[in-house]
Amino acid sequence: MVLVITSPSLWISAYSDHQQTLFGIIQHKHEVEGMNFVQISDWLNENHYKTPRGKVFTQSHVWSIYTKKMRSIKRFSRENDTQVVSTGIDVINYVVDR
């Protein structure tokens, strides 16, 4: 029997724990608290957070992290219709003569 499944739901994020934490902070500050990216970068720097490459934050770092992860979430959370193309079972009966 052959079963082929293609789904974006099987993909696992390559984000490190640090990157996921940063995105969570940025998303909360932007969407819930209404802060802009300059304010968020200032807040992250004041609270001693570093970029994934160990640098201080600028507004473009914050914007990039937020935009790219939101694009990724949108891409991998889209709905796909499940479709069965064909099914079949091949039965092979081997008889051994002795």
C-alpha positions, 0 to 999 in steps of 0.5 A: 500500500502506498500513501502520500501525504503533503502538508505544511502542518508537517513542517517544524520551525527552525527558530531557536528558543531565543528567536521564538522568545524575541518574536513573542515579545515583539508581537506582544509589544506591537499588537497588544501594547501598540508600540512601533518598531523604534519603541520596541527596539529601544525596549529590547536594548534597555532590557539587555536583549540581543539580536540572534547574531549578538548585536544591539537592536535597531528598528529594522531588526525588529521589523524584519523579525516581525515581518518574516515570522508573520509571513511564515505563519501565514504561509504554513497555516493555510488550509489545504484540501485533502484529496485522495487520488487513488487507492489500491492494495496489491495482494501477492500470495507466494506458495512455496513447493516442498 
